[in-house]
Amino acid sequence: MEINNYKIDPLDKEYLDECVNSFRLDLLHEAYMLSKKSDEEGISQKSIDEALANILRNNNVSSKRVYFKGRRLVYLGVLTGLLYTVCGSVIFFVQNTNFRPDKDLGQFVMIMGLAVSACFAIFGIFVNKSRHLFATENSNKLNKQYMIVHKWSEIENLVNSMSPMRVNTIQSILPILLDICKEDISSDDISSVLYLRNKILHDNASIPDFEIDLALRTENRIISKLKEKILVGTGNLK
């Protein structure tokens, strides 16, 4: 069915095309990584199907959600301990009021309640501390991730400075970039950087540290190559 039958606005269609291209890059990268693990010569239909399944079932649990689960457990434990304390106190006073000889039960329940409350209170302190450490570590990681996006913007600006006409889309920048870097940087490395940039920018994905470092090294190589090309061009003009 033609897409025009859906009565989509031209601007919305352009956005849809960007989303489709982004998903296509994600699928292509995932299929490439799977085929590489399987030692296949190229991307096969099997690797594409597996990549599609991996992308569709990819559900990352938010760290914030996990944190609040821990907080709920702490509150539940503290309330349980307080409940034991209150019940133990009631039993203890009832036993003492009635002058019953077996008075140890109330004291035992009360002490157990205090112990449970104390344990979960300490656990809550550790949860808060670990949350702070995680937030700090996560913040540093996010800064490194967005360096990938920032450096890609620098790459786009350098490519634009070399082109007589301004190029605004990735589809127009990528062929120029691949042609300039073909002798020193493989197309797979450039595609991987672009894939990670799209995942960070559009999906707010969390990228493993080794992939971040590899992408940043590749971007630095690309930037050096582009600057070298610009300097050579400037020298020729002189």
C-alpha positions as CSV (number, residue, x, y, z in Angstrom):
1,M,0.0,0.0,0.0
2,E,1.3,3.4,-0.9
3,I,2.1,5.6,2.1
4,N,0.1,8.5,0.6
5,N,-3.0,6.5,1.3
6,Y,-2.4,7.1,5.0
7,K,-2.8,10.9,4.5
8,I,0.4,11.8,6.2
9,D,1.7,15.4,6.3
10,P,5.0,16.0,4.4
11,L,6.7,17.1,7.6
12,D,5.4,14.1,9.5
13,K,6.5,11.8,6.6
14,E,10.0,13.3,6.8
15,Y,10.0,12.5,10.6
16,L,8.7,9.0,9.8
17,D,11.5,8.5,7.3
18,E,14.1,9.5,9.9
19,C,12.6,7.0,12.4
20,V,12.6,4.3,9.8
21,N,16.2,5.0,8.8
22,S,17.2,5.0,12.5
23,F,15.5,1.6,13.0
24,R,17.2,0.3,9.8
25,L,20.6,1.3,11.1
26,D,19.9,-0.4,14.5
27,L,18.7,-3.5,12.7
28,L,21.7,-3.5,10.4
29,H,24.2,-3.0,13.2
30,E,22.6,-5.8,15.3
31,A,22.5,-8.2,12.3
32,Y,26.1,-7.3,11.6
33,M,27.3,-8.1,15.1
34,L,25.3,-11.4,15.2
35,S,26.8,-12.4,11.8
36,K,30.3,-11.5,13.1
37,K,29.8,-13.7,16.2
38,S,28.7,-16.6,14.0
39,D,31.7,-16.1,11.7
40,E,29.4,-15.7,8.7
41,E,30.8,-14.1,5.5
42,G,28.0,-11.6,5.4
43,I,24.7,-10.6,6.9
44,S,22.2,-13.4,6.3
45,Q,18.5,-13.7,6.6
46,K,18.9,-15.7,9.8
47,S,21.0,-12.9,11.4
48,I,18.5,-10.3,10.4
49,D,15.6,-12.3,11.9
50,E,17.6,-12.8,15.1
51,A,18.5,-9.1,15.2
52,L,14.8,-8.1,14.7
53,A,13.8,-10.4,17.6
54,N,16.5,-8.9,19.9
55,I,15.5,-5.3,19.2
56,L,11.7,-6.0,19.6
57,R,12.1,-7.8,22.9
58,N,14.7,-5.4,24.3
59,N,13.2,-4.1,27.6
60,N,15.7,-2.3,29.8
61,V,14.6,-2.0,33.5
62,S,15.0,1.5,34.7
63,S,17.5,1.9,37.6
64,K,15.1,4.3,39.1
65,R,12.4,1.6,39.3
66,V,14.9,-0.8,40.9
67,Y,15.8,1.9,43.4
68,F,12.2,2.5,44.5
69,K,11.7,-1.3,44.9
70,G,14.6,-1.3,47.4
71,R,13.0,1.7,49.2
72,R,9.7,-0.1,49.4
73,L,11.4,-3.1,50.9
74,V,13.1,-0.9,53.5
75,Y,9.9,0.8,54.5
76,L,8.1,-2.5,54.7
77,G,10.8,-3.9,56.9
78,V,10.8,-0.9,59.2
79,L,7.0,-1.0,59.5
80,T,7.2,-4.8,60.3
81,G,9.7,-4.2,63.0
82,L,7.6,-1.4,64.5
83,L,4.5,-3.7,64.4
84,Y,6.5,-6.4,66.3
85,T,7.6,-3.7,68.8
86,V,4.1,-2.5,69.5
87,C,2.7,-6.1,69.7
88,G,5.5,-7.1,72.0
89,S,5.0,-4.0,74.2
90,V,1.2,-4.8,74.5
91,I,1.9,-8.4,75.4
92,F,4.5,-7.5,77.9
93,F,2.3,-4.9,79.7
94,V,-0.7,-7.3,79.7
95,Q,1.4,-10.1,81.2
96,N,2.8,-7.8,83.8
97,T,-0.7,-6.4,84.6
98,N,-2.1,-9.8,85.1
99,F,1.0,-10.9,87.1
100,R,1.5,-14.0,84.9
101,P,4.7,-15.9,85.5
102,D,5.6,-16.4,81.8
103,K,6.6,-12.9,81.0
104,D,9.4,-13.6,78.6
105,L,7.3,-13.9,75.4
106,G,6.4,-10.2,75.3
107,Q,10.0,-9.2,75.9
108,F,11.2,-11.5,73.2
109,V,8.7,-10.2,70.6
110,M,9.5,-6.6,71.6
111,I,13.3,-7.1,71.3
112,M,12.9,-8.9,68.0
113,G,10.8,-6.0,66.6
114,L,13.5,-3.5,67.6
115,A,16.2,-5.7,66.0
116,V,14.2,-6.0,62.8
117,S,13.6,-2.2,62.7
118,A,17.3,-1.5,63.3
119,C,18.5,-4.0,60.6
120,F,16.2,-2.5,58.0
121,A,17.1,1.1,59.0
122,I,20.8,0.2,58.5
123,F,19.9,-1.4,55.2
124,G,18.1,1.8,54.2
125,I,21.3,3.8,54.9
126,F,23.3,1.4,52.6
127,V,20.6,1.7,49.9
128,N,20.8,5.5,50.0
129,K,24.6,5.4,49.8
130,S,24.7,2.9,46.9
131,R,22.1,5.0,45.2
132,H,24.3,8.1,45.5
133,L,27.3,6.1,44.2
134,F,25.3,4.7,41.3
135,A,24.0,8.2,40.4
136,T,27.5,9.6,40.4
137,E,28.8,6.7,38.3
138,N,25.8,6.9,36.0
139,S,26.3,10.7,35.6
140,N,29.9,10.2,34.5
141,K,28.9,7.5,32.1
142,L,26.1,9.7,30.6
143,N,28.7,12.5,30.1
144,K,30.9,10.1,28.2
145,Q,28.0,8.9,26.1
146,Y,27.0,12.4,25.1
147,M,30.6,13.1,24.1
148,I,29.9,10.7,21.3
149,V,27.0,12.9,20.2
150,H,29.0,16.0,20.6
151,K,32.0,14.7,18.6
152,W,29.7,13.5,15.8
153,S,28.3,17.1,15.6
154,E,31.9,18.3,15.3
155,I,32.4,15.8,12.5
156,E,29.3,17.1,10.7
157,N,30.6,20.7,11.0
158,L,34.0,19.7,9.6
159,V,32.3,17.9,6.6
160,N,30.2,21.0,6.0
161,S,33.2,23.2,6.0
162,M,34.7,21.1,3.3
163,S,31.6,21.0,1.1
164,P,30.6,23.8,-1.2
165,M,27.0,23.2,-0.3
166,R,25.7,22.7,3.2
167,V,24.7,19.1,4.0
168,N,22.1,18.7,6.7
169,T,21.2,15.0,6.7
170,I,23.2,12.0,7.7
171,Q,22.4,10.4,4.3
172,S,24.2,13.3,2.6
173,I,27.1,13.5,5.1
174,L,27.9,9.7,5.3
175,P,29.0,9.2,1.6
176,I,31.4,12.2,1.8
177,L,32.7,10.9,5.2
178,L,33.2,7.4,3.9
179,D,35.1,8.6,0.8
180,I,37.4,10.8,2.8
181,C,38.2,8.2,5.4
182,K,38.2,5.1,3.2
183,E,42.0,4.6,3.4
184,D,42.4,4.9,7.1
185,I,39.0,4.1,8.8
186,S,36.7,1.2,7.8
187,S,33.1,1.8,6.9
188,D,32.1,-0.7,9.7
189,D,33.8,1.5,12.3
190,I,32.1,4.7,11.1
191,S,28.7,2.8,10.9
192,S,29.2,1.6,14.5
193,V,29.8,5.1,15.7
194,L,26.7,6.4,13.9
195,Y,24.7,3.5,15.3
196,L,25.8,4.3,18.9
197,R,25.1,8.0,18.3
198,N,21.6,7.3,17.2
199,K,20.9,4.9,20.1
200,I,22.1,7.6,22.6
201,L,20.3,10.5,21.0
202,H,17.0,8.8,20.1
203,D,16.6,5.9,22.5
204,N,18.6,7.3,25.5
205,A,20.2,3.9,25.6
206,S,22.9,2.8,28.1
207,I,26.1,1.8,26.2
208,P,28.8,-0.5,27.7
209,D,32.0,1.4,28.6
210,F,34.2,-0.5,26.2
211,E,31.9,0.5,23.2
212,I,31.9,4.1,24.4
213,D,35.7,4.2,24.5
214,L,36.0,2.5,21.1
215,A,33.6,5.0,19.6
216,L,35.4,8.0,21.0
217,R,38.7,6.7,19.7
218,T,37.2,6.2,16.2
219,E,35.6,9.7,16.3
220,N,39.0,11.2,17.3
221,R,40.6,9.5,14.3
222,I,37.9,10.8,12.0
223,I,38.2,14.3,13.3
224,S,42.0,14.2,12.9
225,K,41.6,12.9,9.3
226,L,39.1,15.7,8.5
227,K,41.3,18.4,10.0
228,E,44.3,17.1,8.1
229,K,42.3,17.1,4.9
230,I,41.2,20.7,5.5
231,L,44.8,21.8,6.2
232,V,46.0,20.1,3.0
233,G,43.2,21.9,1.1
234,T,44.1,25.2,2.6
235,G,47.8,24.7,1.7
236,N,46.9,23.9,-1.9
237,L,44.9,27.1,-2.1
238,K,47.9,29.1,-1.0
